[in-house]
Amino acid sequence: MARTSETRRPAAKIVSVNRFIWKIRQKPPEIKRSGWLLAFLAQSRGLVTPQKLKDFLNPTQAQIEKVKVTDIDRGRERVMRALKNHQKIVVYSDYDADGLCATAIMWETLYDAGASVMPYVPHRIKEGYGMTTSAISEMAKQGVKLIITVDQGVTAREQVKYAKKLGIDVVITDHHVLPKTLPKPVALVHTTEFCGAGVSWRFCWELIKKLNPSYKEKLLSKLELAALATIADLVPLIGGSRAMVKLGLERLAKTRRPGLVALVKSSGIAGSIGTYEIGHILAPRINAMGRIEHGLDSLRLLCAKNRAQADKLATILSKTNSRRQDLTTRAITSAIDMVEEEGRIGIVQDREWHEGIIGLVASRLVETYNRPIIAISLGETFSKGSARSIPGFNIVEAIRSSSQFLVDGGGHPMAAGFTIRTEHIEVFKQNITKYAQKYITDDLLEKQIDIVCALEREDITRQNFELICKFEPFGIGNPQPVFITRGMTVEDIRSVGGENQHLKLQVDGLSAIGFNMGNLRAQLRPGDAVDLVYTMAEDKYALSGQIQLKLKDLAITN
């Protein structure tokens, strides 16, 4: 049954799709003066002064440069020395969208500066995450004198030592949560406020200010890659990261980068590109190569110089993503019943799961069960784990609490990964289950919808929709505002989609769509009174650009 944080009138019948608690932040004023909705949206984001609101609504490059990043000067000096002495440099990548965008930014900037520089993208299955001693050995044989890591490196203590022993300096650029014991590179360029590509861009910006100020405009165009990576890596869209995404999306809208043009075309995107298009369409294609093939082809796409090459690579990415989707669907189908519903944390495992898709399995199970999930791809000697969490539970700290059982591990509060000896999995599961029982409270497991406020039918206007759009881009840390309108009348009901999985309503002259809510079709009748919980969007299929309600939940209140 749907509950709300305000008193509800008695209802003869209640339907709630996901059994959410409706948590309504504020009550609208009795008399709605001009600007009341703007004030509500600002307050819900902690923008309690005119200056804070102005800074939020008008992101600038200065906000990017205000973010404190450690060791930039030391890292810059080492790179400039490498350039001066014509030393060979390797940009050591990660294989996800963030790492590949970070590599493209760093490699292109250094190459254009005249550096002898090559990118290195490890193979997920053959090499695993982060630097390896075997790769470092090969680089030493080739005369490499400087490794710059992007989107990884903060846990590479032994690898940094090994590189130094072979005469190779390391500059780490990373954004992952720092471990208790740090590596000792020449410079640890780090902040958790950016994604890996954001750190890479900021480092390059500080580098070219000293090295070649005329390159600034070209580097500004690379904000499109930083924006893509920020959204793909689910970094909170606040402060400098918000500015990076806002400015980067403006660049992306008029991009001339052949790889991105080709990827947009092959993805079938028509119209503007926002956080949804990146998070659900573009980034999965870039990620797919690193998940089940080799991320190098995604890097080649991002750095492609001509359309013919870009079109060919974009086709490869799209086909690989289709394979990834098939693997993911099969794994989720087998995993969905493995979670013990009474547990505080879910741990699922299988020998048939491809290790490149277990993070996606964990994400889907979190959506289903609203609890942290760890998915493990079992191997004979070593197994790979990927974890996703819920707000309020730091999953990387939970995993590190069992570090004695792990080969390696790291990540963010909401997502982490690790390698473990297969023989240690059972004791690891026991240990982390105890940790979860201690730190996951009942309220964290409740499904909630955070609603800004209630709107009347007359508040759902084009003018208010355009006001809401001023708070874009929406994403982690800056969610799209959710509203509730009570007592709306159902005028028409349809189920749509290839399998009739979506619910389409006409209510009080408005169109409403409920994705994956088609099962409610049989329970609704024209004339029913409903309370709707929704976000506002533009109906792209309506010729007049009408407002459409995107349903989060509903209750029948006849």
Secondary structure as GFF3:
##gff-version 3
##sequence-region A 1 558
A	DSSP	beta_strand	3	4	.	.	.	ID=ss1
A	DSSP	beta_strand	21	26	.	.	.	ID=ss2
A	DSSP	alpha_helix	36	44	.	.	.	ID=ss3
A	DSSP	alpha_helix	50	57	.	.	.	ID=ss4
A	DSSP	alpha_helix	61	66	.	.	.	ID=ss5
A	DSSP	alpha_helix	72	84	.	.	.	ID=ss6
A	DSSP	beta_strand	88	92	.	.	.	ID=ss7
A	DSSP	alpha_helix	97	112	.	.	.	ID=ss8
A	DSSP	beta_strand	116	120	.	.	.	ID=ss9
A	DSSP	alpha_helix	133	141	.	.	.	ID=ss10
A	DSSP	beta_strand	144	150	.	.	.	ID=ss11
A	DSSP	alpha_helix	157	165	.	.	.	ID=ss12
A	DSSP	beta_strand	169	174	.	.	.	ID=ss13
A	DSSP	beta_strand	187	190	.	.	.	ID=ss14
A	DSSP	alpha_helix	196	211	.	.	.	ID=ss15
A	DSSP	three_ten_helix	213	215	.	.	.	ID=ss16
A	DSSP	alpha_helix	216	221	.	.	.	ID=ss17
A	DSSP	alpha_helix	223	232	.	.	.	ID=ss18
A	DSSP	alpha_helix	239	252	.	.	.	ID=ss19
A	DSSP	alpha_helix	258	267	.	.	.	ID=ss20
A	DSSP	alpha_helix	275	277	.	.	.	ID=ss21
A	DSSP	pi_helix	278	282	.	.	.	ID=ss22
A	DSSP	alpha_helix	283	292	.	.	.	ID=ss23
A	DSSP	alpha_helix	296	302	.	.	.	ID=ss24
A	DSSP	alpha_helix	307	335	.	.	.	ID=ss25
A	DSSP	beta_strand	346	350	.	.	.	ID=ss26
A	DSSP	alpha_helix	358	369	.	.	.	ID=ss27
A	DSSP	beta_strand	373	377	.	.	.	ID=ss28
A	DSSP	beta_strand	382	388	.	.	.	ID=ss29
A	DSSP	alpha_helix	395	400	.	.	.	ID=ss30
A	DSSP	three_ten_helix	403	405	.	.	.	ID=ss31
A	DSSP	beta_strand	406	411	.	.	.	ID=ss32
A	DSSP	beta_strand	415	421	.	.	.	ID=ss33
A	DSSP	three_ten_helix	422	424	.	.	.	ID=ss34
A	DSSP	alpha_helix	425	439	.	.	.	ID=ss35
A	DSSP	alpha_helix	442	445	.	.	.	ID=ss36
A	DSSP	beta_strand	448	454	.	.	.	ID=ss37
A	DSSP	three_ten_helix	457	459	.	.	.	ID=ss38
A	DSSP	alpha_helix	462	469	.	.	.	ID=ss39
A	DSSP	beta_strand	483	496	.	.	.	ID=ss40
A	DSSP	beta_strand	502	507	.	.	.	ID=ss41
A	DSSP	beta_strand	510	514	.	.	.	ID=ss42
A	DSSP	three_ten_helix	518	523	.	.	.	ID=ss43
A	DSSP	beta_strand	529	538	.	.	.	ID=ss44
A	DSSP	beta_strand	547	556	.	.	.	ID=ss45
###
